Amino acid sequence: MSNAPDFSLSAELAATSDWDDDDFVSGYADEPDDLVEDVVPADGPDPEDLTTGAMDLAERHQLRRVASLRTELEDITEVEYRQLRLERVVLVGVWTEGSVADAENSMAELALLAETAGSEVLEALYQRRQSPDPATYVGRGKVEGIAEIVQATGADTVICDGELAPSQLRNLEDRLKVKVVDRTALILDIFAQHAKSREGQAQVELAQLSYMKQRLRGWGGNLSRQAGGRVAGGAGIGGRGPGETKIETDRRRINTKIAKLRRQLAQMKGTRDTMRSERRRNQIPSVAIAGYTNAGKSSLLNRLTDAGVLVENALFATLDPTTRRTTTSDGRVYTMSDTVGFVRHLPHQLVEAFRSTLEEVADSDLILHVVDGSHPDPEGQIAAVREVFAEIGADKVPELLIVNKADIADEIALARLKQREPHLVVVSARTGEGIAEALRVVEGELPHPAEPFDVLVPYARGDLMNRIHQHAEIDQLEHTGDGTRVSGRANASLAGELAPYAAG
């Protein structure tokens, strides 16, 4: 017989009967009213006050990942929480050049990528080699060591810090007996999670299919070669011929899908080109915000233009470009665009798929190159981004280096950057430090109208005066009895429209 005390549900409920909200709030009766409101808010935040970025971030966080949830659920009600099991991963890298700090920074970045994709990093190891092993990426002895680590930790995935050849991928999976993923597949997975727009999803799918096409692998007899010719089973009439593997069938379907996606992206590119040509026709200057992922590009756009786009401390948090119209201190109109972030060894498939989006950078009048000032290796980030600039033809565009996160950056690192990069502004998008100076420098770097004018605009032509304020630089303005006397500089098309009103 059990000696456990008797349990009474009614007694337990009676003991908690005085646990109500009134008694909770009464404990703060001597406190100011605003403190009581903070402890027990009357209601949630006003939906009208939320920006689109805040709503996107809340939607993204609705799908949470937890490490404690197993795939074999003991209670089916756990499904209602929409929690997913974390993949348990082991990171593997090959260090071929650079210092030990470079190798550790690369592995740290790979760990951040893995966590952003929704996994739990168990172990990380790298090997010093002159070049990756052509068969297994790492040496044979290291493969055996990785297999022991995988078995001891219970990992289900191994992520390699490099792009693996199909043969390397197959050999590692055969020897480790777990799924093997390379850096390219990891970045593509993050892009697939974060793409929201129709164009962004199509671009990511195109990059994934281009990557997958060369890495198809058959499993089991259902993927074996079809019967052809005089086979043992005797396929008979209609079965003779070279046959076709299931892998070749899948590859043919992938090629068909890639062709379809390219046609869709070409149509979307036409829409983007139309918008860009309209800005060119009106000669509206454009500024592109580009830089390393998680450097604070979206935060800077929000600070400069009140765009309200999604901001999250994660790699590749925003993929879809955002363009906002803003004005200089003297009223001139220009656009500012946030673009997709870059990373070391950015997959070639992504550069090709996002080429229409990256054209926003190449066609801009000024690039704001945002750098994370708190990163251990900001110079490496700058070099990686400029390498992509050269690949997309943006290396000839004027560039202004914006060192962000000054509130948490190392003073020595900032001084080193100022010495190496003279055309540089240090800001903090979080605190607002240096934003005014950055805007001043941006306004000074924008292209200026070249055609001088001195006109007397009738008061009936208010539309013309509005265009002068938006697209011209005004040196002098005076209201007279016959109209508005204004002089300054404008672009060629606007100067032509102002010619009939030239002051005598």
Disulfide bonds with the S-S distance in Angstrom:
none
